[in-house]
Amino acid sequence: MTTAELLEAVSSGATIEKKAMSAPGVLNEAYRYAKPSSFSRGLRVELGGIVILLISGTASVDENGASVHVGDFRAQCRRTFLNIIKLLESEGATWKDIVRTTCYLRDIERDYAAFNEERTAFYEQQTLDPLPASTGIQAILCRPELLVEIEAIAMFRSQPE
């Protein structure tokens, strides 16, 4: 789809299909969080034959909503990548469909080198080429024990049914 076709689809007034994403086998659903923190784990948007997956900030949280690998930055990175894999799989996508990530580190000065090593190894394992666009940001995360959180955008063509 060309940019012009995409703009036409948006401006035509057609309904944009949206669906919440989930992967309850590996991380809990957002509705289990204390309120008023309501959000979707991710959102699937279909627009003119293109599927866009908007994955919310994802961290080292398990299927029961508990933070896991507390104090182990590298293990938290690996669990975060696994949680995103499962969210992608729930919509028929892979890391090869990721076009952008935003990576939040609690202490970027302390942890960026380790993060970059983990991310590089993971991307090599996934055989990503080209690599997604990415931004790294230092941030206070939603739980004090979480050290890394990643949000992602994936795009791919929808498959005819």
Secondary structure, 3 states (H helix, E strand, C coil): CCHHHHHHHHHCCCCCEEEEECCCCCCCCHHHCCCCCCCCCEEEEEECCEEEEEEEEECCECCCCCECCCCCHHHHHHHHHHHHHHHHHCCCCCHHHEEEEEEEECCHHHHHHHHHHHHHHHHHHCCCCCCCEEEEEECCCCCCCCCEEEEEEEEEECCCC
